[in-house]
Amino acid sequence: MTADPAPTRDTGVEELRTARLLLSRPGPGDLDAIFALHTDPEACAHNPSDMLETHKDAELLLLRWSHQWNRYGFGYWTVRSHGSPEVLGFCGVKIVGFRHQAVLNLFYRFFPFSWGAGYASEAAAAAVDWARVHRPDDLVIARVRPENVASRRVALRAGLVRAAHLDSPGDDGTDWFYVSKDDYEG
């Protein structure tokens, strides 16, 4: 794959179900949750550059997420417990450029009230499983701050492996890399 991918639009799924969770394509009804999560200092503690300031910022973020869905047929999902309207967080994969090739970036961010229940691991594993089935040739990466032990655990529980040879400076500090293929040289 090249750095400027033109993959065909995947049929994807706008909704995934796990044992406890419903992952659905974000829409305008999720805007308040996007804003609340991305203005929560605790939720963004390891990635302060992801903090939003205004509702307009949240609208633009949702627009970028929607563009990914419209172009490729997949992206980040809104995560809820079955039968609950309350948003627990957001998780999924999107195409990003990495070292002159396109890869799938695994993203997961959850509200602090939901931490410790395994929701992020369950959602991230579902996203990685989806990628393995629908985009088996694509590398999935997760960039994690070394001090974010919980996020490191989520990446491992999602089936990724540590790739220390890829570690590099990120927007908010050093990024430790986890990848879906343990033989990836990068």
C-alpha positions, 0 to 999 in steps of 0.5 A: 500500500502506498502513503496516499491510498486509494483502496476500494470502499470496503462494505464494512459494517456500520455496527458491530456487536460483542458480548456486552457492547454495541459499536455503531457508526458515530452520527450527529446524536453523538456530538455531545459525547464526542465533545464531553470526552475530548474535553475531559482532562482525565480522558485526554491526560496522555494525549493533551493535543487531542483536547477540544475547546469548542463544540465547533471542534467536535463538529469538525472531528465528527466530520473527519470521522464521517469522511473516513466512513464515507470514503472507505466504509469503516472508521471509528465506532461509538461504543455503548453497552447493549440496550443503553443510550449512554456512550462509553467511548469511541473505538475503531480503525482508520487509514493513516500514513506511517513510514510511507505506507498506509496502515490502520490506526487503532484508536480507543478513548473511553470515559473515565467512569467506564474504565476498569470494566474491560470495555476498551479491550473488548471494543479494541479486540472487535475492531482488530478482529474486523480489520483482520477479516475485512482488511487482512493485508493492512497493518494495524498499529496502536500508538501508546504513551509508555506511561499509559499502562492501561492503554498498553494492556488494551493494545495487547488484549486486542491482539497486537504485539509490541514493536519497540523498533518502531517507537518514535516521538509523537505529538505528546511524547514518545509513542510506543508501537503495537502492531498486528503482525509480529514479523513487521519490520517497518 
